[in-house]
Amino acid sequence: MKLFVFGSSLTSSYWNGAATYYRGIYKALHALGHRVRFAEPDIYQRQSHRDAEEIDYAEVLVYETPRDLERMLAEAASADLVIKHSGVGADDDFLERTVPELGCNGARVAFWDVDAPATLRRVQANSKDPFRELIAQYDFIFTYGGGPPVVESYLHLGARNCYPIYNGLDADTHYPVAADPKLVCDLALVAHRLPDREARVEEFFLRAARLAPEFSFLLGGEGWAGKPLPSNVRWIGHVRTNDHNRVNCSARIVLNVNRESMAETGYSPPTRVFEVAGAGRCMITDQWVGVEQFFEPEREILVAASAEDVVDFLRRVTTTEAERIGNAMRARALRDHTYAQRAADVQSVLEQAGVISQTAAPAMQSV
């Protein structure tokens, strides 16, 4: 099957939290025998911050916007399935309106939402949002996560279907490495500074640091310049994807902080959770609905409802216990949450819809 994809970026994770997800999904779909062409706009200085290793599983088309849009759409017209991801970052309204028109040429079209809580909140708040009437025009709605609440919301808005395709682990990319003495710390967090995440970072990370001055904290990600930080917090700036293993494996425990909308919706484990699982490190995550459907609390992951909980874990969980939890999390991810399994889910949906012929691909995995 020939796939043509409009997405934010496969080549760069710079201000692009979906990069790991894109890479894992499309690498795994390619392994199933599908041809992937991925079109990404040259915006936000991403091309000068490319951090992907060799991309041999997709043909990447970096285009100038809006100059090259018509050419990209002409290229897409020959595909079997055209995918428009949310949050491309340029011309989203135009692409959302235009991609369904490619169905007239025989292609099937999918909207793949990598931020369903934000999309749905926007659409539900504005009855005149142009995307509302477009939802039913897509043959498929895939989402980065969200579980039952997102599925129900999309169906209520007229979607023909809705399939959550969760983040996962690419064990060839995220795996245990030696600790870097320059990055050794008690608790590490890698997260860009975003409006609907900052308050949660303040609570679960920065306030925890103030409550526990005896521990060392490491903060990675863009946007934190100028933010007052406790003296025991060290900010290291943007962390390239290929440096995530080194950061994760240098921390005794790694923290995950969801964006507010993702935490409220639930069933949306971010890429960071599976990156840390791949590294075999112990993780504390902020609390969100559905976490137990992915990892077992206390045995495979630690769940905190407050800064006090984070500090309690730091003081109570020994290095030996942290290693045991990290190893259990890695084993669970390798068993139940690989991108190969996620791609098999996508393939199963497309087979059942007659887009591709039936194969011996695994059945859809349940979370």
N, C-alpha and C positions, 0 to 999 in steps of 0.2 A: 504494500500500500504506500502511496505517495502522500506525505504530510507536508503541508505548508503552514508555517507558524508565524504569527505576529506576536512578539513578546518584547519585554523591556531590554534584556541583554542576556545572552548566553556567554559572552566573552568576559564580562566584568561584573564583579559584585559590588562595585563602588556605588553607594546609595541605591543598591539593588538587592533587597533581601530575598528575592525570588531566585537568585542565580543558582544556588545549590539545588533547589527543587527542579528548576528547568534542566539542569545538567543530569541529575539523577533519572528523571522521567524519560528524557529523550535519548539518553544513552541506553536505557533499558529497552525502549521501544525499538531502537535501531538493532539491538541484539536479537529481537524477535523477528527481524527481517524487513522492517519498514524503513523507507527512505525519508529522511528528515531534512527539510530546508527551513532555516530559522532566520526570519527577517527582523533586524533590530535597528532602531534609529540612532544616528550618531549625535547623541545629546549628553548633557551633564558631565562632559569630560571623561566619559567612561572608556573611550578608546585609548586615552592616555593613561588609564589605570587598569588595563587588561590584566587579569590574573588567572585566566583559565589555562590549564595545561593543554596539550595538543587535543584539538577537537576533531576526532576522526569519525565521530558518529553522526555528524550533521554538517551540511553545507551552510555556513553562516553568511548571510547577505546583510552587510552594513550599509544603510542607505541614508541619503540626505533628505531631510524633510523640510517642506512638503514637496520638493522638486521631484523626488523619485517615487512618490506614492503610486501614481498610475502604473508605472513600470512594475512595481512590486505586486500590484493587484493583477496585472496581466500574467505575471509569473505564477501567481497563486491559482489562476483559473484552470491550470492543467492538473491540479492535485486531486486526489481522491477525497481528502478531508482537509479543510482549511480551518485552522484554529486561531481565534482572536483571544488573546489573554487580556485580562483586565490590567490597567496600569501600565500600558506600553510607555506612557510618558509624553507622547506627542500624537496629536490627531486621533485621540481615542474615540471621540464622538463620531468622527468621520468614518473610521474603520468599523466601529460597531454598527453603523448604518449601512455601510457598503459591503462588508463581507457576506451578509446573508444573500445579497444579490447574485453572488457567485453560484448559488444553488441552481440558478437558471441554466448554467453551463454543465450541469450534471454532478458537480462537486457536492459533498455533504459539508455542513458548516457547524462548528462548535464554538461556544463561548466558554472559556476556561477561566474561572474567577479565582485569582490568587489572593483576594481580599474580600471574600463574600460578606463578612459583617459590615464593612464600610460601604460596599456597593448597595446592599439591601437597606441599610439605614438611610442612605441618600435617596434611594428610589421610593421608599415607603414614606419619607418625609415630604416628598414633592410629587403630587399626582400628575404633574406635567413634565416630569423628568423624561427626556426623549428616549432613554433606554427602556422604560416600562413597556412601550408598545413593540419594542424590538425583541424582547425575550422570547416570545412565542415563535419568532421567525427562525430561531436556531434549532437545528436538528438535535443537538445535544447541549446540555449544560453540565460541565464538570466544575468541581470546586476543590480548592486546596485543602479544605477541611470544613468543619462546621456541623457535621452530623445531622441528626433529625431536625433541629431548628432551622438550619439553612435549607435543607431539602423541602420542608413544609412551606417555607417562605417563597422559594422559587416556584413551586407548584401553584401556590396561591396566586402568584403574579402571572400565571399563564404558561410557564415552562412546560414543554412536552415531557420532560424528565429532568432528573438532577442526580448526579453521581459524585459523591465525595471521593476524591483520590488523595489520600493523606500523604504527608511527607514521609520519607523513609530513609534508609541507610544505604549508601553505596560503600561497601566495605573496601573497595579498591581505592577510595579517596580518603575516608576517615577511619583511622586505625591507631593503635597505640604506638607512641614514639618515645624516645628518651626525653626527660625533662630538660628544659633550658634553664641553667642556673640564673640567668638574667630575669627570668619570668616567674620564678618560684614564689608562690603566695598561698595563703590559706583559702581565699575565695576569689574566683575570677568571673567577670561578666563581660561578654561581648555584645553590645547593643548600640545601634545608632540612636541619637537623641531625636525623638519624634514626639509631637504634641500629645498623642494619646498613649505614650509609654512613660514620659518623663516623671509623672507623679508616682507611678509604680516603681520606677528605678529609685526615686527619692525614698520611698518607704522600704522596699525590700533590700536595697543595696547601701545607699548612702546613710540612712538612719541606722541600719545594722552596723555600719562601720563606726559611727559615732558611739553606739552602745558597746562596742567591743574594740577598744583601742589597742588591746594586746595582740590583735590579729592583723595580718597584712592583706590588703584588697587590691585587685588589679582590674582596671576598667579599659576595655577596648571599644572602638567604634567612633564614628564621626559625629561632630556637632557639640562635643563637650567643652570646647575651648571657652573660657570665660565663666564656666560654671564653678561656683565655690565648692571645693572638695575637702573632706576631712583629711587630716595630715597622714593618715594611714592608708589613703587611696592613691594609687599611681595610675595616671591615664597614659596609654601608649598609642592613642590615635587609631587610624584605620587599620584593621587586621585583615590582610589578604586571605582569601579562602585557603590557599595552600599553607598558611601559617596557623590555621585553626588547631591542627593536631598538636603543634608545639605549645600553644597557649593552654589548651585543655589539659595536656599531660604534665604541665608544670604547676598546676593548681591541685591542692589537696581536695577541694570541692569546687564544682562549677555551678554558677547560678543561672537559671533561666527566668527572665521577666517578660511576660506576654504584654502585648499592647492591650489597652483597656477593652477595645471592642472584641478582640479575640478571646480574652478571659471571660467576658460576659456571655458570649455565644457558646463557648466551650467546644469540645471535640476538635480542637485545632492545635495539635502539637507543632510548634515551629521547627524549622530545620535545625536550629541549635540543639534541640533535644536529641535528635538522632546523630548529629555530629559528635556530641559528647558520649552518647552510647557507643558509637564506633570506636572512640578512643578508650573506652573502658573506664571512664572516670565517674566518680560519684556526683550526682546532680541533686541540687535543691531547686525545685520549681515553685513559683508562686501558684496559688490555688486556682484551679479552673475546672469547670464541669467536664467530666468524661476522662480525666487523666488516668483513672484506674482501668479504663478499657485498653490503654496502651502499655502501661507499666504498673506493676503492683507497688503501691505506697509502702514505705518502710523496708521492703525487700529489694526492690529494683530502682526506686526513686524516692526522694524525700520531698514532702509537700509542706509548704509554709503558708500560713495565713497572715503573717505579720513579720516585722523586723525582729521582734522578740523570738519568734520561732526560728528564724535564720540563725540568730546568735546562739540559741539553745542547741541547734544541730552542730554548729561550729565547736561548741564547748563539749558536747556529749559524744559526738561520733569520732572515734579514734581513727588513726591512719589505716589500721588493719581493717576496721569495719567499713571505712570508706572504700577501700579496695574491693572488699567483698560485694558491696552494693554496686560498684562500677562494673565488676565482672558479670554480675547477674543481669544488669541492664544491657550489657553488650550481648550476652547470650540470648536474651529475649528479642532484641532487635534483629539479630541474625536469623532467628527462628521465624519471627512473625512480621517483621517490618522492613523488608528490603525493597529497593526500587524495582527489582525484578518482579516482586509480587504486585507492586502497584501497577506496573506496566501490563502485567497479566490481567489485572482488573479492567484496565482500559480496553485491552484486546477483547476480553469477554463481552463487554458492552457492545463493541463494534461488530463482533460476530453475531450476537443475538439480533442486532439491527440490520444485518445483511450487508453491512458496509464491506466486510471482508469475509472470505469463506471460512467455514468451521475448520479449526485445527486442533492439535492436541495440546493447546495452551492450558495452563492450570485454570481451575475455576476461580471465580472471584473470591478473594480473601475477606473474611469478616473480621472486624476489629473487636 
